[in-house]
Amino acid sequence: MANMIKIFDTTLRDGEQAPGFSMVLAEKCEMAKQLERLGVDVIEAGFAIASPGDFESVENISKIIKNSTVCALARMRDKDIEAAAKALKPAVRPRIHVFIATSDLHMKYKLQMTREEVLSSVQKNVAYAASLVPEVEFTAEDATRSDPQFLYQVLETAIKAGASIVNIADTVGYTAPNEFYELVKGAFSHVDGIEHVTVSAHCHNDLGLAVANALAAVSAGASQVECTINGIGERAGNTSLEEFVMNLKARSDFYGVDCAVNTQQIYKTSALLSSITGVKVQPNKAIVGANAFAHEAGIHQHGMIANRETYQIIAPETIGLTSNRMVLGKHSGKHAVEQRLQEMGYSLSEENMEQAFRQFKLLADTKKEITDRDLEAMVIRRTISIPETYRLENYSISMGNQISSTAWVRMVDQNGTAQEAAVASHNGPIDAAFKAISQMVDVPFELADFIISAVTGGTNAQGVVYAKIKYEGKLYTGSGVSADTIEAGIQAYISAINTMIWATQQTL
């Protein structure tokens, strides 16, 4: 049996703190549940001391996750460690993750600490964390720009103090694979007790080498790698979970190791993150990009027809993709739609299923081919339990190239009561509709971003729209799907408003 590499997912901590990727509590909880279905070993749920919202996220994720370890980040401070331990109290498998920088650059300019002071802090704080939870991870921040001998001394101190996982971090994506291999390999030769703990690697992608460096660390003996879905994270991001995992799977002959990730959940997890954050994956992204399994060149197509392996080293089914053939149409019933969604791994509440089926019927009247991606676009955000304070009932638009666009919009509230319709004029149909909706919602928010994309090709493709609104310095994302792009935009705007209202109410 191959040695198993533990997958530590930090999408909800390192990933979520990157600009444009913030999530509200319900979104984080849904993402955490999907990460558990994906089969990651560790979910880093947040930085508990950072804010009441982060503490609440760690605490709530600790309550709902049963199989994966739940981890909370903490600086080398008593209050940080205590907050992490308190937030993790409901967790079945809690882990506190403490860190401190070990490079001379960071110690001088950021920490303003000597080497001796850093060693003392590691000994004291790792021991304190180990007294509060059964599992402590220690990270040497900026390890790849540290003096190797001092780094090894710090790791040894952390192990003796009670750390059961030591993490070597390429914090700024500086190192090259051969260098990282030698650094990790050296730890096994110079650190007493390292054979009794898990050695981890945390790599950033500033030079595009995060996955390569993580694989080099594994080759050197590391048995945990820290990743994010779609490679999101600070600056250029982190090690992409899907790329790292599929390297292990596709090249098991070379690496000789495996992991517990259920690869058929990869695409679904990637799509959920995109839906939550409104950040679309680039088309040529490895594994989960729209073009990852597309073949247009004639030579490639000819080879694929003869034998798939000529130009494709991974079958799309491996990551949970299907052929996207039409399986449903306007005569299909609710049971058939529900069964297909279940086959795709989606389990909707009765209310969400009713809404999805209504949307399916409307789409089937305008689009002959209903693909799995069409279905997925309709339901993916419905898996997140954010109440619909407002729902679009109907709208009409008056527009032309010689007149200002005028929108008439009516919404229904959560009690089913129709709100007084609003009319507004503006430069374009979507602007006008947004202005009308804003008149009905008495909150001074502003539109921060608006993104339109197509689910599939063709003139009758569904439009997926992501809207981000800003209120009191925080961003809230909503999405809408329709063959009518204007309607999808209105849905996305209302969805973002619902997210904002729900999140604001949770903090009152």
N, C-alpha and C positions, 0 to 999 in steps of 0.2 A: 504493500500500500504506500502511495506517495505521501511525503510529509505535507502537513496541512498548514497553509498560511492563513493567519487570522486577518480578517478585513475589518479595519477600524474606519467607520464612516463619520466624517466631520462636516457633512453638508449643512447640518443645522447649527453649527458653531462657526468654523472657519469660513464655510461657504456663505452662510446667511449674513455674516458681518460685512461682506463685500458690497460696494455700492450697487444698488438696483436689485438686490436679492432678498430684501427684508420680507419677513412673513409674520402674519398674525398667529395667535395661539392655535386656532382650529386648523390652520394650514400646516403648522409645525407638527401637530399631533397626527394629522393624516399622513404627512410625509414620513413620520417615524414609524407608523404602522406599515407603510409600504416598504420601508427599509428592512423591517423585520421579516416581511414576506419575501423580500429579496434574499434574505439569509445572511446579512452582515453579522459579524460576531459582536461588534461594539458600535453603539450609537452615541456619539458625543452630542449631548442635547443642548448644551449652552454654557455660558460663562455666568454662573449663578449670582455673583456679586455685582455684575455689570449694571443691572437694572431690575426693578420689580418684575418686569415682563420676562426677562431671561430666567429669573428665579422660578417664576410660575411655569415657564416652559419646561425646565428641568423637572420640576415637581410633578407636573401633569404627565409628561412622557414616562417618568418613573412609575406612575400608577398603571399605565396601559401596556407597557412592554413587559413581556413575560419570558421570552427566550433569549433575546440579545442582552448583553451587558449595557447598562446605561451609565454614561460618563459625564462628569461636570468638570470644567476647567477652573483652575485657581492659581493665583499668583502665590509667591512665597510669603504669605501674610496670614496671620491667625484668622482674621475676619473673613478672608476669601475662603479659606479651608473650612471654616465653620459653616459658612453659607452653603458651600457645595455639599457638605455632609447633611445639612438640614434638608436641602432640596431633594437629595437622593434617598431620603429616609424610606419612601414607599417602594423603592426599587428592589426587585428580586435579586439582581446582581449589580450592586453599585460599584463605581470606580471613581476615585478622585484623581484628577490629572493635574499635577503641579509642574511648573516650568521656571527656568531662570536662564539667562543668557550666559554663555561661556567664552565668547570671543573677546579678545582684548578691546576691540573697537566698542562693543556693546557695554562691556564692564566699565570702561572709562567714561563714555559720553552719555549712556542711557542710565546705567545703574549707579555710576559713581561709587563703585565698590572695588576692593582689591580681590585678588584670587582667594586669599585666606578668608575674607568675609563671605565670598560666594560659597566656599566649601562649608563654612559654618552654617550658613542659611540652609543649604541643601540637607545637611545632617539633621538640623532642628525641625525643619518644616516637613520633610518626608516622614520623619518619625511621628510627628503630630498627626499628619493625615492618616498614617497607618494605624494609629490608635483609635480612629473614628470609623474607618471602613475596612473591609477585608482585602481590598485590592487598590494599590496605588501605582500610578504610572508617573514616571519622571521624564521630562523632556529637557534636553540641553539645547536651548535656542541658539541659532546661528552656529551650530556645531561644526559646519563645514568650513568656517573661517576661524576656527579656534585652533590653538596649539594642541595637536593630537595628544601629547602626553598629559596636559592639563585636563583635556576632555576625558581621558580615560580615568584620571584621578577622581573627577567629579562623578562619573558613572559608578565607580567603585564605592564612593561615599554614599550615593543614593541607594545602592543595593544593600549595603550594610545597615542603612537606616530603615529598610523595610520595603523599598520599591520592588514590585514583582514584574514590572515592565520598565525598560529604559529605552527612550526614544531619541534617535539621532536625527536632528532636524536640519535640512538644507533650507533654512528660513527664507532666503532671498534668491533661491534658484541659481546659486553661484557655481556649484561644483559640476564636474564632468563625470560620466559613468565610471571610468577607470579609477578616478580619484576616490569616488564614493565607495567603490568596491574595496579599495585598500584601507579606507578609514574604518569601515564596518568590520572588515577582516581583522584589522589591527586590534579592535576592541576585544575580540575573542582570545587574542594572545596576551593582552596587557591588563585585563580587568579581572581581578579575583572574584569568583562567584558568578560570573556572567553565564556560565553554563546552566545555572539554576533558574534563570529568569528569561522572560521573553524580550528579544531585541527587536525594536521597531524602527521604521523609517518614515519620515514625514518630509515630502519633497514638494517644492514649488516650481512653477513652470515658467519663470521669467525668461529663460533661454530655450524654452521648448523641450526640456529634457526631464521633466518630472517623472514620466512613466519609465523612461530609460534608466534613470537613477534608481527608482524604486525596484526595478528588475535587477539592477546591479547589486543592490543591497540584499535581495533575496539570494542571489548567487553567492554572496559572501557569508550567508548564514542567518540573515534576519528572518524572523518568523511572524512578523506583523507588519502590515503596510497601511498607512493612513491615507484615505482617499476621499473624494467627493463625487457625487453624481454630476455628470457632464463636465467634470473638472473645474467646477466653479470655486471661487475663493479670492483672497486678497490679490490685487494686481493682476497678474496673468493666470492666477488660479493654482490649483493643487493637482496632485496625481489623479487622473481621470479613472474612476472606479471601473467603468465599463471597458476601457482600454487595457488597464492592468489585468483585470480578471480574464479577458478574452485572450490576452497573451499567454497566460498560464494554461488556458484550456486548449488553444489552437497549437501551442508549441510545448505540450507536455513532454514530448520526446526530448526537448532541449533543457527545460527547466527542472523537470522531474518532481514538481510539487503541484499541489492542488489547493482549492479553497472550497468553502461550503456554500458559496453563492449559487442561487437558483438562476441560471442565466436566462431562462425564459421570462423572468420578471424584469430584465434589464430595460427593454424598450419602454415598457409600461411605467417604470420608475422615472426614466428620463422624461417621458411625456408629461407625467404628473408634475415634475419640478418646473418644466417650461410653462405649464398651465398656471401654476401657483404664482410664479415670479413674472410671467409675461416676457421672459427672455428666451427667444427662439434659438435653437441649436443651429450652428452654421451648416449649410448643406453638405459640405465636404468633411464634416467631423467624422472621425473614425468611429465605427460601430453603430452609432445612433443617428448620424446625419442622414438627411433625405436622400443623398446620392450614394450612401455607403454600399447599397446593393443595386444601384442603377447601372445599366450598361447601354450606351448609345452608339459607340463606335462600331462600325460594321464588322470589323475583324473580331472585336470582343463578342458581339452578338452571335456571330457564326460559331466561335469557340464555345460559348455558353450552351448553344443548342446541341452541339456535339457532346459536350461533357462539362457540367457545371464547374468542375474543379480547375478548368483551364484558366479562368479569370476570377474565381471566387473561392477564398480559402475558408470562409465561414458561411454556413447555411443561415439564411435570415430567420428560419424557424428557431434556431438556437437561442436567439435573444428575444423571442416572443413575437416576431413579425409573421404575418400571413401573406398569402399571395395577393390580397386585395381584390379578388374577383367579386362580382356582384353575387350576393347570396340572398338578398332581400329586395322587395319592391313594394309598390303601392298597394298590392293585394295581400301583403303579409300581415299577419295578426300580431297582437301584443305578445302572445306566448312565444312565437317564433323569434321575435326581437329580443325578448328577455332571455331565451335559451342561448341565442348567439352571444349576447353580452356576457352571460355566465361562462360560456366557452372561452371568451376572451379574458376572463378573470375579474369581471366587474359584478359586484353584488349591490344592487340599489335598493333603497327603501321603497315601500309601496308608492309613496308620494312622488319620489324622484323618478320612479319608473313610469308613472302616469305622465309626468311632464316630459320625460324623454320620448315616450311613445307619441305624444301629441306633436312634438318637434319632428320626429321621424316621419309621420304622416304628411306634414307640411312639406318636408324635403322631398318625399317620394313623389309628390305631385309635380315637382319641378325638375327632378333629376332622375334619369332612368337607372343609372347604376349607383347603388348604395354600397359603398365599400366598408371594410372594417375600420378604416381610418375615419370615414364619415361618422360612423357610430361612436368611435372613440372620442372624436371632437365634441360630440353632443353630450356625452355623459361624464367626461373625466373630471370636470369641476364639480359635478353634482355629488361626487363622493366626499366632498368637504362639507361638513355640517355647519354652514353659516346661514342663519335664517334670512329669508327674503323679506326684508322690511318693505321693499317696494318691488313690484313686478310690472313689466310693460303690458298694458292691455291692448292699445292700438295707437297708431300714429298716421299722419299724412304729411306729405311734403309738397310744397309748391315751389318749383324752381325753373330756371332757364338762364341762358347766357346773357339776357338783357335785363334781368330782374334780380333783386335780392331773394335769396331762398327764405321761405317761411315754413316753419314746422309747427304742427299741432300734435301734442303728445298727451295721452292719458295713462296714468299709472294706477295700479291697485295696491292697497297696503296689505299688511300681513293678516288683517282681519277680513280681507276680501272686499273692503270698501273702496269704491272708485274715488280717486282724488280729483279735485276740480282740474279740468284740462288746462294746459298752458299753451300759449301761442307766442312764438318769438321769431324774429327775422335776423339773419346774419349773412356772412359772406358765402357760406356753402351750406348744403343740406345737413351735414353732421354738426357743424357749428351751431346752426339754428336749433336743431333738436337738443343739443347739449344745453343751450341757453334756456330753452323751455323747461327742461328737467331741473336745472339749477334754480329756477324760480319757485319750483314746488318743494325743494329741499332747503330748508332754512339753516344752512351750515356754510360758513365762508371757506369752502375748499377751492382748490384750483387744479386744472388739468395739467399733469406733469409730463405725460407721455402717451402716445397713441400709435399702435402698431397694427398693420393689416397684413395678413398672409392668407394663402389659399391652402386648403387641406389636400386637394388633389389637383390635377391639371384640368384644362378645358374651360369653356366659357360658362358652364353651369356648375363650376366647383363651389363648394362651400367656402365662405370667407370666415376666417377666425380673426377676431379683433381683440387686442389686449389694451385696456385703458388703465393708466395709473393716475391717481389723484393725490394731491398733497394737502394735508391738514395738520396744523400745529407741528410742522417740521417732520411729519412721518408720511411715508408713501403707502398707499393701499392699491392693490391690483384687482382688476376684474376682467372677465373674458366673456365674449359672446360669439355665437356660431349661427350662421344663417347663409342661405344662398343669396340673400339680399345683404350686401355689405353695409348699407345704411342701418338696417335692422340689427345686424351683428354689432355695429358700433354703439347703438343705443343700449343694447343688452349689456355690453361690456361696461359702459358708463354707469348703468344702474347697478351692475354687479359690484363695481368698485365702491359705489356709495354704500351698498349693503355691508360690504366688508368693513368700511370705515365706521359705520354706525355700530355694528356689532362689537368691533374691537374697542371703540370708545366706551361703550357701555360696560365692558369687562373691567375697565380700569377705574370706574366710578366707585 
